């Protein structure tokens, strides 16, 4: 079963901006919750530092996944985004 794993690292300045605006995390999590509800976000991990995140999508192609990431409120604060196409073994 194909998956796309997205690994995100926020910029240091971005983290400070996000911390100073409590509405940004709420808006970000609304997207994550909706994607989970719609069934194409399989899992979501945030590092303890809150600087890194990993999202695992299913039943989407890479182009669609990139489009979803680009509409996130945190997108302007992302320093690094990696997309990995995977085959789930178990």
C-alpha positions, 0 to 999 in steps of 0.5 A, spaced: 500 500 500 503 506 497 504 512 502 507 519 502 511 521 508 512 528 509 518 530 514 517 538 515 522 542 519 520 549 521 525 555 521 527 558 528 524 565 526 518 561 524 517 557 531 518 564 534 512 567 530 508 561 531 509 561 539 507 569 539 500 567 535 496 562 539 491 562 533 496 559 528 497 552 532 489 552 532 488 553 525 494 548 523 490 543 527 484 544 524 487 542 517 490 536 520 484 534 524 480 535 517 485 530 513 484 525 518 477 525 518 477 525 511 481 519 511 487 520 507 492 522 513 494 516 516 498 519 522 501 525 525 507 526 529 510 532 532 517 532 535 518 534 543 521 541 541 515 542 536 520 544 530 519 537 526 513 534 524 512 527 520 505 526 516 503 520 513 498 520 507 495 514 504 491 514 497 494 521 495 499 522 489 505 526 491 502 532 487 496 532 491 500 532 497 504 537 496 498 542 494 495 540 501 502 542 505 502 548 501 495 551 504 497 550 511 498 556 516 505 554 518 507 553 510 511 560 510 515 558 516 517 551 514 525 551 513 525 544 510 520 539 507 521 532 504 517 528 501 518 520 501 514 515 497 513 509 500 510 502 500 507 499 506 509 492 508 505 491 514 
